[in-house]
Amino acid sequence: MIFKNNYKLTIKICLTFFIIFALMFQVTNGSLAALEPENEPFREINLTSTVGIVINDTNIASYSSSGTGASDDPYIIADLHIDTTDSLALKFDYVSSYYVLRDSNLKGSTYGAYIFGGVTIGTASIINCTIEGAISIGGPNALYLNVHNNTFLSRQGINLRKGVNFTNNIVYTTSSYSSSILGINDEDNTIKDNVFYGNFSNVKFNGITNSTIENNVLHNTGFYIGGDVITNISNNTFTNNLIDGKPFGFLYNRTDELISGNTYGQIYLVNSINTEITGYSIEGVNIGIQVQNCTDISINNVSVLGRAGFDIEYTQGIRIENCHLDGFYIGIEFDTVTGVEVQNNYLTGFSYGIECSFVDIMQLNNNTILEATYYGIYCIDSSNIDAMFNIISCFVESIGTEMAVYFSDCENITIFYNVFINLGETMAQPAEEWSVTNILWYSVSLEVGNYYSDWNGLGTYPLTGDVGSTDLYPFIDIDDDSLSEYEEVVLYLTDPFNADSDQDGLEDGEEVNTYNTDPLLSDSDSDGMDDLWEVTYGTDPNVDDAADDPDDDGLTNIEEFSYNTNPFNNDTDSDGWTDFDEIESGTDPLNASSFLRK
């Protein structure tokens, strides 16, 4: 009997401790328990809808499976399945209470989830959802959100405000091109442990401060950081973010540094002095290199294949040379920059090749900008610009639209020895000026201007716009090789400023019109004998005849080429001894007396 009573007492004690432990766990983990799906709902909510719904303070309880809206007992809104052609799948309209949206699938034509009004710090959470729309989630009050473990699919990106905790999410763009896959503004954000799949789009931070961006993985996309306040930019933490498998280069306060080695998948250089970026190859990103608030920066021998090439802002002294940029937005963008040198660069396919705003003192020399879809060079509110030996082509759809070069509200411009070509409407002018002061389209001392693809070769060339400038010395064949600049740039890809592009001794016009050889290859048939030698001695520069022996002297053409003897004359120096015999005996087949001396 005593043993039985002790056994009952033991059972009661164990049950009492278990209950106390459970209560303590509930108290210490109240906020976590409120978010967990294991909570016992007071009603079953499982809504499937083909129309969008609006949740506000009045009806939120009816859509909730549990909760009172308090900070420690938020409304739980779960298992919503909305697929609608309405602009908004789900709208939270001035909800002032605490709530959690979870385990739901939302799809709207514009927004999957739209946050409007009522959000304060920590009141709204979105967890374990799949949300799809042109903009999967956003709105004017999409701030102070806890966004965790969701999948987002959008065409235009996610737009969120300040105070956002955005963690463990997967974000896809569903369009062929999206400018921003995620946009975050202002202060106090945590963007952590997310995976982004873009299409040359960007994860954009605009004016952020006191924010942490870490452990994110970006595929075919990259970061864009806006804002010009150094104290704000420096007050953010970027760590362990990967751009297509390489670290994101958030480079702050660098001085006298060489940045090379192709280490980073994308580079953001800020508040740095006398720093050089060289030897990089960057692909698949929204923009290759950003430079902000820097002094005396050099970017050279860098290639970028992506949406845009370089973005240079609020910087004094920047030199960009020998870079190859291929994309479809802006090749090189300058905003509020002084002291610019851009030379020997190759840009192709961009809507804007080089765009300048509020730039002072710029040298644009020897650049090639091909197939721009809007403007090759576009300058507004800029001054003291010299441009020479640039080659620019653009697609003009109608007269007065796209331009190879465009200046507006600028002053002190000198522009000559350039080639401007329209690839669309051939009768449209490729250059234009508006509200420009002191612009000169030619060199007075050299008496040379520019090439314009619509010029007929007669007289001077009047520029379009409101200034009334005239190029007094336009040209058509500046290197005098019998090919027009249009033929050189568009048809044959030769250098319009160099009569012999491949440096083989034959002018480009001769190669194209007379010998049908390749003006870009010194050995058109790749037989080891250069075009000039073959043309001079009469072998065929377009046929591999290196093994032939037309003069039957025992020396093949390639051997005759190596000795510079005549392949059609077995005694080049006419001394009575064949070229073969002279070579065999060690005498000079080009010197008649050398055999006798020996």
C-alpha positions in Angstrom: 0.0 0.0 0.0 2.8 2.4 0.8 4.5 1.5 -2.4 1.3 2.2 -4.4 0.9 5.7 -2.7 4.5 6.6 -3.4 4.0 5.6 -7.1 1.0 7.9 -7.4 2.9 10.7 -5.7 5.8 10.3 -8.1 3.4 10.5 -11.1 1.8 13.7 -9.7 5.2 15.3 -9.2 6.3 14.5 -12.8 3.1 15.8 -14.2 3.4 19.0 -12.2 7.0 19.6 -13.4 5.9 18.9 -17.0 3.1 21.5 -16.8 5.3 24.1 -15.2 8.0 23.5 -17.9 5.4 23.8 -20.7 4.0 27.1 -19.2 7.5 28.5 -18.9 8.3 27.6 -22.5 5.1 29.3 -23.6 5.9 32.5 -21.7 9.5 32.7 -22.8 8.7 32.0 -26.4 5.4 33.8 -26.7 6.2 35.7 -29.9 7.7 32.7 -31.6 4.8 30.5 -30.7 2.4 33.0 -32.2 4.2 32.6 -35.5 4.4 28.8 -35.5 1.8 26.9 -37.6 1.3 24.4 -34.8 -0.9 26.8 -32.8 -4.4 25.5 -32.4 -6.7 27.7 -34.5 -10.0 28.9 -33.1 -11.5 28.6 -36.5 -10.6 27.0 -39.8 -9.7 29.5 -42.6 -8.7 28.2 -46.0 -9.6 30.7 -48.6 -9.3 30.1 -52.4 -10.3 33.1 -54.5 -10.1 34.3 -58.1 -10.6 37.9 -57.0 -8.4 40.1 -54.9 -9.3 40.8 -51.3 -8.8 43.7 -49.0 -8.0 43.2 -45.3 -8.4 46.1 -42.8 -9.0 46.6 -39.1 -12.7 45.9 -39.6 -12.5 42.5 -41.2 -9.0 41.2 -40.2 -10.4 38.9 -37.5 -12.6 37.1 -40.0 -9.6 36.2 -42.1 -7.6 35.1 -39.2 -7.2 31.6 -37.8 -6.1 32.8 -34.4 -4.7 35.9 -32.6 -6.0 39.1 -31.1 -3.8 41.6 -32.9 -1.6 42.3 -29.9 2.1 42.4 -30.2 2.4 39.0 -28.3 -0.6 37.5 -30.0 -0.8 38.7 -33.6 -3.5 37.8 -36.0 -2.5 34.7 -38.0 -3.7 34.8 -41.6 -2.8 31.5 -43.3 -3.6 29.3 -46.2 -4.9 32.0 -48.6 -4.8 30.9 -52.2 -5.5 33.9 -54.5 -5.0 33.8 -58.3 -6.6 36.8 -59.9 -6.4 39.1 -62.9 -7.2 42.0 -60.5 -4.4 44.4 -60.0 -4.0 43.5 -56.3 -4.3 39.9 -55.1 -4.2 40.9 -51.4 -4.2 44.4 -49.9 -3.6 45.3 -46.3 -5.4 48.6 -46.0 -4.6 50.6 -42.9 -4.2 47.6 -40.6 -3.0 49.0 -37.3 -2.8 45.7 -35.4 -0.1 43.1 -35.4 -0.5 40.4 -38.0 1.3 37.5 -39.7 0.6 36.4 -43.3 1.9 32.9 -43.8 1.7 29.6 -45.8 -0.2 31.4 -48.6 -0.1 31.6 -52.4 -0.9 35.0 -53.9 -0.9 36.1 -57.6 -2.1 39.4 -58.9 -1.7 41.2 -62.2 0.2 44.1 -60.6 0.8 43.3 -56.9 0.8 40.0 -55.2 0.7 41.7 -51.8 0.1 45.4 -51.4 0.8 47.2 -48.1 -1.0 50.4 -47.6 -1.0 52.3 -44.3 -1.0 51.3 -40.7 2.4 49.6 -40.6 4.7 50.5 -37.7 7.8 48.8 -36.4 7.3 45.0 -36.3 3.5 45.0 -36.8 3.5 43.0 -40.0 5.2 39.7 -41.0 5.1 37.6 -44.2 6.4 34.1 -43.8 6.5 30.9 -45.9 4.5 32.4 -48.8 4.7 32.3 -52.5 3.8 35.7 -54.0 3.7 36.6 -57.7 2.9 39.7 -59.6 4.4 42.4 -61.8 5.5 43.6 -58.3 5.3 40.7 -56.0 5.2 42.8 -52.8 5.3 46.5 -52.1 3.3 49.7 -51.6 3.8 53.1 -50.0 3.8 51.6 -46.5 5.8 48.5 -47.2 8.1 49.3 -44.3 9.1 47.7 -41.0 8.2 44.3 -42.4 9.5 41.0 -41.3 9.8 39.0 -44.5 11.1 35.5 -44.0 11.4 32.3 -46.0 9.2 33.3 -48.9 9.4 32.7 -52.7 8.8 35.8 -54.8 8.3 35.9 -58.6 7.9 39.3 -60.2 8.5 41.1 -63.4 9.4 44.5 -62.0 10.7 43.7 -58.5 9.9 44.0 -54.9 9.6 47.5 -53.5 10.1 47.9 -49.7 10.7 50.9 -47.5 12.8 51.3 -44.4 13.2 49.0 -41.3 12.8 45.8 -43.3 14.0 42.4 -42.1 14.3 40.4 -45.4 15.7 37.0 -44.6 15.9 33.5 -46.2 13.9 34.4 -49.2 14.2 33.3 -52.8 13.5 35.9 -55.4 13.1 35.3 -59.1 12.4 37.7 -62.0 9.9 36.4 -64.4 10.6 38.9 -67.2 13.2 38.9 -69.9 14.5 42.0 -68.3 13.8 43.7 -65.0 15.5 46.9 -63.8 15.1 46.1 -60.1 14.5 42.7 -58.6 14.5 44.2 -55.1 14.4 47.8 -54.0 15.1 48.9 -50.4 15.0 52.5 -49.2 16.2 54.4 -46.1 17.5 53.1 -42.8 17.6 50.2 -40.5 17.3 47.2 -42.8 18.6 43.7 -42.6 18.9 41.8 -45.9 20.4 38.5 -45.1 20.6 34.9 -46.4 18.6 35.4 -49.5 19.0 34.0 -53.0 18.3 36.2 -56.1 17.8 35.0 -59.6 17.8 38.0 -62.0 18.2 38.8 -65.6 20.7 41.6 -65.6 18.5 43.2 -63.0 19.6 44.8 -59.7 19.2 44.6 -56.0 18.8 48.3 -55.4 19.6 50.2 -52.2 18.7 53.9 -52.3 19.9 56.1 -49.5 20.2 53.3 -47.0 22.0 53.7 -43.7 22.5 51.6 -40.6 21.7 48.5 -42.7 23.2 45.0 -42.9 23.5 43.2 -46.2 25.2 39.8 -45.7 25.3 36.2 -46.9 23.2 36.8 -50.0 23.7 34.9 -53.2 23.0 36.6 -56.5 22.8 34.9 -59.9 22.8 36.9 -63.1 22.1 40.1 -61.1 24.0 42.5 -58.9 23.8 45.4 -56.4 23.2 49.0 -57.2 23.8 51.5 -54.4 22.3 55.0 -54.7 22.9 58.1 -52.5 25.8 60.6 -52.2 26.1 61.0 -48.4 29.3 59.3 -47.3 28.3 59.0 -43.7 25.2 57.1 -44.7 27.0 54.8 -47.1 29.8 54.0 -44.7 27.3 53.2 -42.0 26.2 50.0 -43.8 27.7 46.5 -43.6 28.2 44.4 -46.7 29.8 41.0 -46.0 29.9 37.6 -47.6 27.7 38.4 -50.6 28.3 36.5 -53.8 27.8 37.7 -57.3 27.8 34.6 -59.6 30.1 32.8 -57.3 32.5 35.7 -56.7 32.5 38.1 -53.7 30.8 41.5 -54.0 33.6 44.1 -53.8 32.3 46.8 -51.4 35.5 48.8 -51.3 35.5 51.8 -48.9 38.3 54.2 -48.0 40.9 52.8 -50.3 44.1 54.9 -50.9 46.9 54.3 -53.4 45.6 50.8 -54.1 45.8 48.5 -57.1 42.6 46.4 -57.5 43.4 43.6 -59.8 43.2 39.8 -60.1 39.6 39.4 -61.2 38.6 38.6 -57.6 35.2 40.3 -57.4 32.0 39.6 -59.3 31.1 43.3 -59.1 32.9 46.4 -57.7 31.5 49.3 -55.7 34.3 51.8 -54.9 33.5 54.6 -52.6 35.4 57.4 -50.8 38.7 56.3 -52.2 41.8 58.2 -53.5 44.3 57.4 -56.2 43.0 53.9 -56.8 43.3 51.8 -60.0 41.0 49.0 -61.1 42.5 46.9 -63.8 42.3 43.5 -65.6 38.7 42.6 -64.6 36.2 40.5 -66.6 32.7 40.9 -65.2 29.6 39.2 -66.7 25.9 38.8 -66.1 25.4 41.7 -63.8 23.3 44.9 -63.8 26.4 47.1 -63.7 30.1 46.2 -63.7 31.6 49.0 -61.6 30.2 51.8 -59.5 32.5 54.7 -58.4 31.1 57.2 -55.9 32.7 60.1 -54.0 36.2 59.3 -55.1 39.3 61.2 -56.3 41.8 60.3 -59.0 40.5 56.9 -60.1 41.7 54.8 -63.0 39.8 52.0 -64.7 41.6 50.2 -67.4 41.6 46.9 -69.3 38.2 45.9 -67.9 35.5 44.0 -69.8 31.9 44.0 -68.8 29.1 42.0 -70.4 25.8 42.9 -68.7 23.1 45.5 -68.5 25.4 48.5 -68.0 29.1 49.1 -67.8 30.3 51.8 -65.4 28.5 54.3 -63.2 30.6 57.3 -62.0 29.1 59.8 -59.5 30.3 62.7 -57.4 33.9 62.1 -58.3 36.9 64.3 -59.1 39.4 62.8 -61.5 38.5 59.6 -63.4 40.4 58.0 -66.3 38.7 55.1 -68.2 40.7 53.5 -71.0 41.1 50.3 -73.0 37.8 48.8 -71.7 35.4 46.7 -73.6 31.7 47.1 -72.6 28.8 45.1 -74.1 25.3 45.7 -72.9 21.9 47.3 -73.5 21.3 50.1 -71.0 24.1 52.7 -70.4 27.7 52.0 -71.2 29.3 54.7 -69.0 27.3 57.1 -66.9 28.7 60.2 -65.4 26.8 62.3 -62.8 28.4 65.3 -61.1 32.0 64.5 -62.1 35.0 66.8 -62.7 38.1 65.9 -64.7 37.2 63.0 -67.0 39.4 61.2 -69.5 37.7 58.5 -71.6 39.9 57.0 -74.4 40.4 53.9 -76.4 37.3 52.1 -75.2 34.9 49.9 -77.2 31.2 50.0 -76.4 28.5 48.2 -78.3 24.7 47.6 -78.1 23.8 50.1 -75.4 20.8 52.4 -75.4 23.1 55.2 -74.3 26.8 54.7 -75.0 28.1 57.5 -72.8 25.7 59.7 -70.7 26.9 62.8 -69.0 25.1 65.0 -66.5 26.7 67.9 -64.6 30.2 67.0 -65.9 33.0 69.6 -66.1 36.3 69.1 -68.1 36.0 66.0 -70.2 38.3 64.5 -72.8 36.6 61.9 -75.1 39.1 60.5 -77.5 39.5 57.4 -79.7 36.4 55.6 -78.5 34.3 53.3 -80.5 30.6 53.3 -79.7 28.6 51.1 -82.0 24.9 50.3 -82.5 23.5 52.6 -79.8 19.7 52.4 -79.8 19.1 55.9 -78.4 22.2 58.0 -78.2 25.9 57.3 -78.7 27.0 60.3 -76.6 24.4 62.2 -74.6 25.5 65.3 -72.6 23.3 67.7 -70.6 24.2 70.5 -68.2 27.9 69.9 -68.9 30.9 72.1 -69.9 34.4 72.1 -71.2 34.3 69.0 -73.4 36.7 68.0 -76.1 35.9 65.0 -78.4 38.2 63.7 -81.1 38.7 60.5 -83.1 35.5 58.9 -81.8 33.5 56.5 -84.0 29.8 56.4 -83.2 26.9 54.6 -84.8 23.2 54.6 -83.7 19.9 53.3 -84.9 17.6 56.2 -85.9 14.0 55.3 -86.4 12.8 58.6 -87.6 14.2 62.0 -88.4 14.8 64.1 -85.2 14.9 61.2 -82.8 17.9 59.1 -81.8 21.3 60.7 -82.2 24.9 59.6 -82.5 25.8 62.7 -80.4 23.6 65.1 -78.5 24.3 68.2 -76.4 21.8 70.2 -74.4 22.4 73.0 -71.9 26.1 72.7 -72.3 28.9 75.2 -72.9 32.5 75.2 -74.3 32.4 72.2 -76.6 35.0 71.3 -79.2 34.2 68.3 -81.4 36.1 67.3 -84.5 37.8 64.3 -86.3 34.7 62.2 -85.3 32.6 59.8 -87.3 28.8 59.9 -86.7 26.6 57.3 -88.5 22.9 56.5 -88.6 22.1 52.9 -89.0 18.3 53.4 -89.4 16.9 56.4 -91.2 19.8 57.2 -93.5 18.6 60.7 -94.3 18.4 61.7 -90.6 21.0 63.9 -89.0 23.2 62.0 -86.4 24.1 65.1 -84.4 22.1 67.8 -82.5 22.5 70.7 -80.2 20.1 72.6 -78.0 20.7 75.6 -75.7 24.5 75.2 -76.1 27.0 78.1 -75.7 30.3 78.3 -77.5 30.3 75.0 -79.4 32.6 74.3 -82.3 32.2 71.4 -84.7 35.5 71.8 -86.4 39.2 72.7 -85.8 40.0 76.2 -87.0 43.7 75.5 -87.3 43.5 72.1 -88.9 40.4 72.9 -91.0 38.9 69.6 -90.3 35.4 68.8 -88.9 33.4 65.5 -88.6 31.8 62.9 -90.8 28.0 62.8 -90.9 26.4 59.8 -92.6 23.7 62.0 -94.2 26.0 64.6 -95.7 26.1 64.5 -99.5 29.7 65.7 -99.8 28.9 69.3 -100.9 29.5 72.5 -99.0 29.3 72.8 -95.2 27.2 70.9 -92.8 24.5 72.7 -90.7 23.7 71.1 -87.3 20.1 70.6 -86.2 18.9 72.3 -83.0 18.3 75.8 -81.9 21.9 77.1 -81.9 22.5 77.3 -85.7 26.1 75.9 -85.7 27.7 74.8 -88.9 30.6 72.4 -89.5 32.7 74.2 -92.1 34.9 71.2 -92.8 32.9 68.0 -92.9 34.7 65.0 -94.5 33.9 61.7 -96.2 37.2 59.9 -96.5 39.6 61.4 -93.9 42.3 58.7 -94.3 42.1 58.9 -98.2 42.0 55.1 -98.7 39.1 55.2 -101.2 36.5 54.0 -98.6 33.9 56.2 -97.0 33.6 56.3 -93.3 30.2 54.5 -93.6 31.8 51.7 -95.6 34.7 51.4 -93.1 32.6 51.4 -89.9 29.5 49.5 -91.1 30.5 47.3 -93.9 34.2 46.4 -93.4 34.8 47.3 -89.7 38.1 49.0 -90.7 39.5 52.1 -89.0 38.4 55.2 -90.8 41.3 57.1 -89.4 43.9 54.7 -90.6 44.3 53.9 -94.3 45.9 50.5 -93.5 43.9 48.9 -90.7 45.8 45.6 -90.6 49.2 47.3 -91.2 50.1 44.9 -94.0 51.3 47.6 -96.4 48.1 47.6 -98.5 45.5 50.3 -98.0 42.0 49.3 -97.0 40.5 50.5 -100.2 43.0 48.4 -102.3 42.2 45.3 -100.3 38.5 45.7 -100.7 38.2 47.0 -104.2 41.3 45.6 -106.0 42.6 42.4 -104.4 39.4 41.3 -102.5 41.6 40.6 -99.5 40.6 41.0 -95.9 41.6 44.5 -94.7 41.6 43.3 -91.1 44.0 40.4 -91.7 47.6 40.9 -92.9 47.5 37.3 -94.2 44.0 36.9 -95.6 44.4 33.2 -96.6 46.4 32.3 -93.4 49.1 30.5 -95.5 52.0 32.2 -93.7 52.6 34.7 -96.5 51.3 38.3 -95.9 49.0 39.9 -98.4 51.6 42.5 -99.6 54.2 39.9 -100.5 51.7 37.8 -102.4 50.3 40.8 -104.2 53.9 42.1 -105.0 55.1 38.7 -106.4 51.8 37.6 -107.9 50.8 34.6 -105.8 47.1 34.4 -104.8 46.5 36.2 -101.5 43.2 34.4 -101.1 44.4 30.9 -101.7 46.6 28.8 -99.5 49.4 28.1 -102.0 52.3 28.0 -99.6 53.4 24.5 -100.8 53.4 25.5 -104.5 56.6 26.0 -106.5 55.6 27.9 -109.6 59.2 28.5 -110.8 60.2 24.9 -110.2 63.4 25.9 -108.4 63.0 23.5 -105.5 61.8 26.2 -103.2 58.1 26.4 -102.2 56.3 29.7 -102.0 56.5 29.8 -98.2 60.3 29.2 -98.4 60.6 31.9 -101.1 58.7 34.2 -98.8 61.1 33.5 -95.9 64.0 34.5 -98.2 62.0 37.3 -99.9 62.9 35.7 -103.3 60.6 35.8 -106.4 58.5 32.6 -106.5 58.1 33.1 -110.3 61.8 33.5 -111.0 64.2 30.8 -110.0 67.1 33.3 -110.2 65.9 36.3 -108.4 69.2 38.3 -108.5 69.9 37.2 -112.2 73.5 36.0 -111.4 73.2 32.7 -113.2 72.7 30.7 -110.0 69.3 29.5 -108.9 67.8 30.7 -105.7 68.0 27.1 -104.4 71.7 26.8 -105.2 72.5 30.0 -103.6 70.7 29.2 -100.4 72.2 25.7 -100.3 75.7 27.3 -100.7 75.0 30.0 -98.1 75.1 32.9 -100.4 72.6 35.7 -100.8 70.0 35.0 -103.5 69.2 38.7 -103.6 72.8 39.8 -104.2 74.4 38.9 -107.6 77.9 39.3 -106.4 77.6 37.3 -103.2 78.1 33.9 -105.0 81.3 35.2 -106.7 82.7 36.5 -103.5 82.2 33.2 -101.8 
